[in-house]
Amino acid sequence: MIAKSQKRVVGAFIAVIGALFTATASPAMGQSRSDRVIVVTLDGVRWREIFGGADRRLITGGDGGTADTAFTLARFWRGDLALRRRALFPFLWGTVVERGLLLGDSTRGSAVRVTNGMRFSYPGYNELFVGAPDDRVDSNDQVPNPNVSVLEWLQRRPAFAGSVEIFGSWDVFPSIFNVDRSGLPVNGHGLPFPTPTTERERMANQMTEWLPTHWRAARLDAPTMAGALEALRVRRPRILTVLLGETDEWAHERRYDLYLDAARRSDAFIQALWETAQSLPEYRGRTSLIIATDHGRGAGRDWTDHGREVPAAERIWMAIMGPAVTLTGVRADQPATQSQFAATIAKLVGEDWQSARVGVAPAVRISDERR
Ligand SMILES: [Zn+2]
């Protein structure tokens, strides 16, 4: 009896291993499939911190406005560059750069440039998600965007209908994605769960009400993170977009310590999203991740600022990983623009935004394949 059941168990075990081997073997044979994407933006995070980690000159009470320099040095300052940037962005440097690509290192010929000339948020998000700059988009006012974003276009395609969700920390996002026209679900302010149905959702709403209200138009990122992570776990959209904002808010307040803290929490959240996705059958092995920012910031004492009068805010960065991404590491001699973000999102789910729209920038090159 024992021997027979053991034999059956061994047989089942071999069958499972065989199935697993078949499942994992196909991507290696060049049929890697990416039909889901997680899109994350970190508002106003400089390429300097992405590539260089914390800036020692700003861990000060003066230009940096850092409240507790000893604490901030202990958290984020390391003499060694590799250790320093990893202390700030452990998931980006430990996983994304290993498996995917990172663009934006101006010292290696791979600058990523904002082309809208305005270098602030609404024009930046418009350029990121539409794929081209637009002079008409020239304020952060809650004006419905005249342009169709790649997310609106994707949601109108049968494969993605009802499977696109957007979470942000700013009350202008419903206008940027023109929710009245697009019908896109955008949770950008207030409670993360407007109609809670579970205990987790009620608790997240309660926590949101207990958190401080610092800014008129932006909420803290924690409710945004809770809403997005729960959407991933429960509704499992094919395209999930998360637009985090605290980094920009703390920078404007000249609080370099809190800017770094927000950046570090953003990295931890992206890791949580990614690891949760990999634990779910709908996402495992077929999901890509793309990360960028809406604008850069000043390089010196004006690190707090961005806009038309701050040329350094033109420089940004972009990170991409997924089953179809074969270029890896910090890219050299691969310049790009903010406009290329939109077509790259589409490409990561097997769609062609550039062919669908006149004037849209091409996707970023993510593999060695020749077209
Ligand atoms: Zn700003």
Boltz pocket constraint, residues with backbone or C-beta under 6 A from the ligand:
constraints:
  - pocket:
      binder: B
      contacts: [[A, 44], [A, 121], [A, 248], [A, 249], [A, 252], [A, 306]]
      max_distance: 6.0
